[in-house]
Amino acid sequence: MERFVEVAKALVHKHHVKLLLFGAPQEKETNDVIANAVPGSAVPVVGESLENVAALLEHCTLAFGNDSGIMHLASAVGTKPAVIYAMSIPENSGPRGPGGVLPIMGPVDPKKPVLSGDDVEEGIQRMKNVTVEMALAVLEPALRKS
């Protein structure tokens, strides 16, 4: 969560963005921590229907998050998602919508690019290998283009 807070702070302070923090009800506390780190610049959107989330995503410039269904939804409605990959690689499971995908990932063992459910520890390590700087290196150019 700390790295998401740092990314949010950087984007708000350098690019003056407004953030929508999507999540399930159990993610409310995490979203509130991020929102409180950038007062007035982030709105938690927790527990909304997929229809409402899709409608909100359509108006976003960019989406950012872990490899999840919401990133596929963003791409499907035409919003470019910047996706952090740990267990999979974008070539195999990345969003295929008109928004495309901006992959963010650390080093991957070429002998085992895709992990199974049994490789949780390796997946966690891959996630930890993704730095704030790596995320910003993908997000900031995409924001400048928009």
C-alpha positions as CSV (number, residue, x, y, z in Angstrom):
1,M,0.0,0.0,0.0
2,E,2.9,2.4,0.8
3,R,4.0,2.4,-2.9
4,F,0.5,3.2,-4.1
5,V,0.5,6.1,-1.7
6,E,3.8,7.3,-3.1
7,V,2.6,7.0,-6.6
8,A,-0.6,8.9,-5.8
9,K,1.4,11.7,-4.1
10,A,3.7,12.0,-7.1
11,L,0.9,12.1,-9.6
12,V,-1.1,14.7,-7.6
13,H,1.8,17.0,-6.9
14,K,3.5,16.8,-10.3
15,H,0.5,16.4,-12.6
16,H,-2.4,17.8,-10.5
17,V,-4.5,14.8,-11.3
18,K,-7.8,13.8,-9.6
19,L,-7.9,10.2,-8.5
20,L,-10.8,7.8,-8.3
21,L,-9.9,4.9,-6.0
22,F,-11.9,1.8,-7.0
23,G,-12.3,-1.2,-4.8
24,A,-14.5,-3.8,-3.2
25,P,-15.9,-3.0,0.3
26,Q,-13.0,-4.9,2.0
27,E,-10.6,-2.4,0.3
28,K,-12.2,0.7,1.8
29,E,-9.5,1.1,4.5
30,T,-6.7,0.9,1.9
31,N,-8.5,3.4,-0.4
32,D,-9.1,5.8,2.6
33,V,-5.4,5.7,3.5
34,I,-4.5,6.6,-0.1
35,A,-7.2,9.3,-0.2
36,N,-6.0,10.8,3.1
37,A,-2.5,11.0,1.7
38,V,-3.6,13.4,-1.0
39,P,-6.4,15.4,0.6
40,G,-9.0,16.8,-1.8
41,S,-7.5,15.0,-4.8
42,A,-8.8,11.4,-4.4
43,V,-12.3,10.0,-4.1
44,P,-12.8,6.4,-2.9
45,V,-15.3,4.5,-5.0
46,V,-16.0,1.4,-3.0
47,G,-18.6,-1.3,-3.6
48,E,-20.1,0.2,-6.8
49,S,-21.8,-1.9,-9.5
50,L,-19.7,-2.9,-12.5
51,E,-22.0,-0.7,-14.6
52,N,-21.3,2.4,-12.5
53,V,-17.5,1.6,-12.4
54,A,-17.5,1.2,-16.2
55,A,-19.3,4.5,-16.6
56,L,-16.8,6.3,-14.3
57,L,-13.8,4.6,-16.0
58,E,-15.0,5.9,-19.4
59,H,-14.3,9.4,-18.2
60,C,-10.8,8.6,-16.8
61,T,-7.6,9.5,-18.7
62,L,-5.7,6.5,-17.3
63,A,-6.3,3.6,-15.0
64,F,-3.6,2.1,-12.7
65,G,-3.6,-1.0,-10.6
66,N,-2.7,-4.7,-10.2
67,D,-3.6,-7.2,-12.9
68,S,-7.3,-7.5,-12.1
69,G,-10.7,-7.4,-13.7
70,I,-11.1,-3.7,-13.3
71,M,-8.0,-3.1,-15.5
72,H,-9.7,-5.2,-18.2
73,L,-12.9,-3.2,-17.7
74,A,-10.9,0.0,-18.1
75,S,-9.5,-1.2,-21.4
76,A,-12.9,-2.4,-22.6
77,V,-14.4,1.1,-22.2
78,G,-11.4,2.7,-23.9
79,T,-9.4,3.9,-21.0
80,K,-5.7,3.0,-21.1
81,P,-4.8,0.8,-18.0
82,A,-1.2,0.8,-16.6
83,V,-1.1,-2.7,-15.1
84,I,1.3,-4.2,-12.5
85,Y,2.0,-7.9,-13.4
86,A,3.3,-10.4,-10.9
87,M,1.8,-13.8,-11.7
88,S,1.2,-13.5,-15.4
89,I,2.5,-11.5,-18.4
90,P,0.6,-9.1,-20.5
91,E,1.0,-11.1,-23.7
92,N,-0.9,-14.0,-22.1
93,S,-3.5,-12.2,-20.0
94,G,-3.4,-8.5,-20.7
95,P,-6.5,-6.5,-21.5
96,R,-7.6,-6.7,-25.1
97,G,-10.0,-3.7,-25.3
98,P,-9.5,-0.6,-27.3
99,G,-7.7,1.0,-24.3
100,G,-4.9,-1.5,-24.8
101,V,-2.5,-1.9,-21.8
102,L,0.7,-0.4,-20.4
103,P,2.5,-3.2,-18.6
104,I,4.5,-2.6,-15.4
105,M,6.6,-5.5,-14.2
106,G,9.9,-6.3,-12.6
107,P,12.3,-8.9,-13.8
108,V,10.8,-12.2,-14.9
109,D,12.5,-15.6,-15.2
110,P,12.3,-16.4,-18.9
111,K,12.0,-20.1,-18.0
112,K,8.9,-19.4,-15.9
113,P,7.3,-16.1,-17.0
114,V,3.8,-17.3,-15.9
115,L,3.4,-18.5,-12.3
116,S,0.9,-21.0,-11.0
117,G,-1.3,-20.6,-7.9
118,D,1.4,-22.6,-6.1
119,D,4.0,-19.9,-6.8
120,V,2.6,-17.3,-4.4
121,E,5.9,-16.5,-2.8
122,E,7.5,-15.8,-6.1
123,G,4.5,-13.7,-7.2
124,I,4.8,-11.7,-4.0
125,Q,8.5,-11.1,-4.7
126,R,7.8,-10.0,-8.3
127,M,5.2,-7.6,-6.9
128,K,7.8,-6.2,-4.4
129,N,10.3,-5.8,-7.3
130,V,8.0,-3.2,-8.9
131,T,9.1,0.2,-7.6
132,V,7.4,3.6,-7.5
133,E,9.9,4.8,-10.0
134,M,9.0,1.9,-12.4
135,A,5.3,2.8,-12.1
136,L,5.9,6.5,-12.6
137,A,8.1,5.8,-15.7
138,V,5.0,4.3,-17.3
139,L,2.3,6.6,-15.9
140,E,3.9,10.0,-16.4
141,P,4.5,9.7,-20.2
142,A,1.0,8.4,-20.6
143,L,-0.4,11.4,-18.7
144,R,1.7,13.8,-20.8
145,K,0.3,12.3,-24.0
146,S,-3.3,12.8,-22.9
